Amino acid sequence: MCSCKLIFFLSVLSKQHASQVLIRKRRANSMLEERKQGNLERECIEELCSKEEAREVFENDPETEYFYPAYLAIPDQCNPLPCNEDGYLTCKDGQAMFTCICKSGWEGEKCELDINECKDPANINGGCSQFCDNTPGSYHCSCKSGFIMLSNKKDCKDVDECSVKPSICGTAVCKNIPGDFECECPEGYRYNPTLKYCEDVDECSENMCAQLCVNYPGGYSCYCDGKRGFKLAQDQKSCEAVPVCLPLNLDKNYELLYLAEQFVGVVLYLKFRLPEITRFSAEFDFRTYDSEGVILYAESSDHSAWFLIALRDGKIEIQFKNEHTTKITTGGRVINDGLWNMVSVEELEQSISVKIAKEAVMNINKPESLFKPTNGFLETKVYFAGLPRKVENALIKPINPRLDGCIRGWNLMNQGASGVKEIIQEKQNKHCLVTVEKGSYYPGSGVAQFSIDYKNVSSAGAWQVNVSLNIRPSAGTGVMLALVSGNTVPFALSLVDSATEKLQDIVVSVENVEIARIKALSLCSSLQSLLEMRVSVNSLELLTQFEKRRISSEDYQGQFAILDKAMEGTVATYLGGLPDVPFSATPVNAFYNGCMDVIINGVPLDLDEAIAKHNDIRAHSCPSVWKNTRNT
């Protein structure tokens, strides 16, 4: 029976149960414990029992004698060590059982299971501020790159690399950020980590602009070919056509001969070979706002005699020279009123008769014929609008040959309009506009150049530019006035379309830098707008009927210095646009399109007196506003 009890005892107490000490019922360990019958598990399994304690369990000697020697022969359960060597602290032998006492960070029957402190819900992330790294039986906190661990071994502090290594970015600006640093460069530059400096970004290599891109240190600018009718769009990259904001009546009539087709030279040349009894005569309708210029010039085939019909101060002037006499006469009423006036000049037997609207205004005595016949014929060359070369200096009184006007219904040498209509009908540029108004017209295709001395003779070394413009633009973008020095434009006054639809801005620039702008003006209307500007070495004043803007040289010292240097030298004055200079010379490079009258330093500019002028620019006639937009 004792053997059975022993076998029963060994089968009941497995190793698993033997190591789980905490689930066993403990002895009462009190005075009452001694009064209870002994319990085998409590007395001899949980604790090492004495023979007396074993007697209390079996309550008889035979069983006690049988059990106790065998009980003492049970080997040490901690030898060999059943616990995980890494995780156990001690092994407690319990007579047929063992208990593994675990180190901190371990758990399990044999202390074989690592406790992951980093996932303890009661201590989130192990109490670490950044990284929690679990290790067998333990854990530790660590920091991200750019941080250092504080003395509490849990919290991390940012390292200010910019302070630790002041030259870490070279010539760039060091900016500390959490855990790292950045080397910053101004806009338009990027950091070169190898050379440790800021290098310019060539935005133009990235095809940023639709037409022309100009890269400069720290940035870039897009430009459009204004001379081909393009302007920069609102996105400052694309190009778009310069729109017409005020349509004009550009209808022409081939029966009207335009006298200002050529800035230099004659418009039309005819040669007559008539019977010797023929006398000179010319009759035509004439319309102009111009006050001076050559209408018609005739000469003999051998150049010995010539006859001039011109306009001076708005009145008809006759000059002629032949082998007998030389004469000049001006008279009659003023006819540069923009209306059609019939003019007739007829050589009579003893005089030359000049009539306006069939009313005699001059009667000039002459001896003999104007032109001498040769071989029985009167050979005469007739030139319209202008003078043939080398003739201008031979005149009795010099005159500006250029004349902006029209003629119609001509009858020369009593031959009618024979041959003339056919010549001008084929060429649009010889046709005159049906209706015009007084003023100068810039069609957006060229410029006029003047030579003006801006130096103030009353003040040594000083200069001034006082400009008054009466404008009626037909397009909202274009250069109105520019002072040019070489390939640079030290001063420009331009019109640009405003960001607000149907409105325009006035812009003043020095080279490619804008220094003044008056915004949102309604300039594209049938009414003229007055714009005034005064510029000196110290300031700029820009005035419209709505606003006045003053800029001091202190505000733009660099730009005023550029302007002053240019004005101390020689500058060319351009109206209506720019000559052949780089696109990037100014913010605006489109030609001006519209009517414009200019006064500079108190002197009205006559385009007939320009050094050079595009043939399409009309000096004294401006197209009328298209009838459907006249009231806008």
C-alpha positions, 0 to 999 in steps of 0.5 A, a space after each residue: 500500500 505504501 508503494 501505491 501511495 508513493 506511486 500515486 504521489 509521483 503521478 500526481 505531482 508533475 514537473 509543471 505543477 511542481 514549478 508553479 509554486 504560487 498556485 499551491 495552497 500554503 500552509 496556514 502557518 498558525 496555531 491551528 495548523 498543528 491541529 489539522 491532519 497532515 497533508 502530503 502535498 502541503 507537508 512534503 511536496 511544497 516544503 521539505 518535511 521531517 519524519 515527524 511531519 511525514 508521520 502526521 501525514 500517514 498517522 502510522 509508523 509502517 507507512 511512515 517508515 516506508 515513505 520517508 527513506 524513499 522521500 529522502 532519496 529523491 534527487 535535487 530537481 535543480 541539478 541539472 539546471 532546468 531553467 533558462 540560463 539567460 533568464 533565471 536568477 535562482 533555481 529552488 529545489 522542491 523535492 520532486 519539483 523545482 521553481 525557477 526564479 526569473 530575472 527582471 525582464 524574463 518570464 515563463 516556467 523556466 524563465 525562457 520568455 523575454 518580456 517586451 517592455 517596449 509593448 507594455 501598455 502600462 508603460 507606452 514605448 517603454 517610457 522612451 521619447 523616440 525609439 524603444 529597443 527591446 533586448 533579451 531580458 531588458 530594453 533601452 531607449 535610443 534617439 534618431 539621428 541628430 538627437 542626443 540622449 539625456 541623462 535620464 536615458 529616456 528623453 532625446 534632445 535635438 543637436 543644433 548642428 549649426 552651432 556645433 559646426 558654424 561652417 558646416 554649410 560653407 557660404 550658405 545659410 545653416 538652418 537647424 531643424 529637428 534632428 537635422 539641418 538644412 543649408 539654405 540658398 536665396 531663391 533662384 540658387 541651389 546648394 552644392 553640397 560638394 563645394 558648399 556654396 550656393 550656385 545659380 539655377 539656370 531656369 532657362 535650361 528647363 524651357 520655362 519660357 514660351 519664346 525668349 528666356 534670359 537667365 540672371 544670377 538668382 532668377 530668370 525673366 521671360 520675354 516675347 517678341 513685341 515687334 511681331 505683335 506678342 506680349 507676355 501673358 499674366 503667367 509671366 511665361 507664355 506669350 499672347 498676341 497684343 490685342 486691339 482694344 480700339 478698332 480703327 477705320 483703315 479703309 482705303 481708296 485706290 483713287 486717293 494717292 497717299 503722298 507720305 508713302 516714302 519717308 525719303 524720296 518721291 512717291 510717284 514719277 511721271 514723264 511727259 513728251 508733248 507738243 512744244 506749244 504745251 504749257 504747264 498745268 496741274 489740277 487736283 483735290 488736296 487734303 492734309 493736316 500737315 503744314 509743310 511739304 512738297 506736293 509736286 515738283 516738275 523739271 525739264 529733261 535737261 534739269 535747267 528749269 524746274 517748278 515747285 508746288 508746296 505747302 508752307 505754314 498751311 498755304 500754297 507756295 510756288 517756287 520756279 527757276 528757268 533761264 529767265 528768272 527765279 521766283 518764290 511766292 506764298 499766298 492764299 488761305 490756309 488749306 491744311 484743315 483736313 478738308 478736300 480743297 481743289 488746287 489748280 496751277 496754270 501757266 498762262 502766256 504772261 503769268 502763272 495762275 494759282 486757284 483754290 476752289 476755283 478762286 484765284 489766290 495768286 497771279 505770278 508774272 513770268 517772262 517767256 515759258 517755264 520750260 523750253 521745248 527741245 526738238 519740237 517737243 516739251 519734255 517734262 518730268 513730274 514728281 509727286 510728294 518729295 524731291 529727286 536727289 540733289 535738288 533740295 539744296 537747289 531750291 530758292 528757299 529750303 523746305 521739308 519735302 515730306 508731306 502727309 496728305 492725299 490728292 485725287 482727281 488730278 489732271 496734269 498737263 491737261 492729260 487727265 489721270 492717264 496712267 496714274 490710276 493704273 500705277 497706284 491701283 496695284 499698290 496698297 501702300 499708295 492708297 490713302 485712308 478714306 477718313 482721317 483725323 488730325 494727329 500722328 499715327 503709329 501702326 504698331 510696326 515701326 519707330 521714329 527717331 529724333 536727336 534731342 539735346 536734353 541738357 539744360 544750357 542754363 544749368 551746367 551739367 544738368 539735364 531734364 526730360 519734360 514730356 507731354 503726350 496726347 494718346 489714343 491707343 488702339 492696342 493696350 501694350 507698346 513702348 511710347 517713348 524710349 531713350 536709347 544708348 547703344 544696346 541699352 534703354 536707360 529710359 522707357 515710357 510704356 503702355 501695358 494691358 492691366 491685370 484688370 480687363 479693358 484697362 491699361 497701366 502706364 509703366 516707366 522703366 530704366 533698362 529692364 527694371 520698372 521704377 514707376 507704374 500707374 495702374 488701371 486707366 481706361 485709355 482705349 477710348 475714342 477720347 484722347 488722354 493726356 499724360 505728362 512726365 518730368 524727369 531729372 537727376 533727382 526725381 521722376 513725376 508721372 501725371 495723368 488726369 486721375 493720378 500723380 506719382 512721384 519717385 525720388 532718386 533715393 528710392 531707386 539709386 541704382 537706376 537713377 545712376 544708370 539714367 544720369 550716366 546715359 544722359 550725360 552722354 548721347 542718347 537717341 530718342 525713339 517714339 512708337 517703340 524700340 530699335 534693334 536692341 535685345 528683347 531683355 533691354 526693357 520690360 516691354 518691347 512691343 511697338 505702340 499702336 495708336 495716335 500720339 502727339 508728343 511735346 518734349 521740353 516744350 517743343 512739339 515733335 513733327 514726325 516729318 522732321 525725324 532723323 528716320 521714320 518707318 514709312 507706315 507711321 503717319 506724321 499728321 493723319 490718324 485713322 478715325 475710330 471705327 463707327 461701332 466703337 466711337 462712343 466707347 
